[in-house]
Amino acid sequence: MLDFDLAELYGAETKRFKESVRRNMKRFPSDFMFELNPEEWKNLRSQIASSGCCDSRYVPFAFTEQAVAMLSGH
């Protein structure tokens, strides 16, 4: 899942959600989440542009299933 999806799920602004994640990077094992690179983000946006979710200029964090489960437990 991408950060903006999780922020919406938790009722938070994406910016605030990302700030919280950045403050707690040590809590996420390196294989639980990663930040897309600009080329990956460009490709993904071109595939889902019609959904209106991709207005962000910033590349999102991507979270694995394990990270989402870890987030939901806190």
Beta strands, then each sheet from edge to edge (+ up, - down):
strand 1: 33-35
strand 2: 61-63
sheet 1: 1+ 2-
end
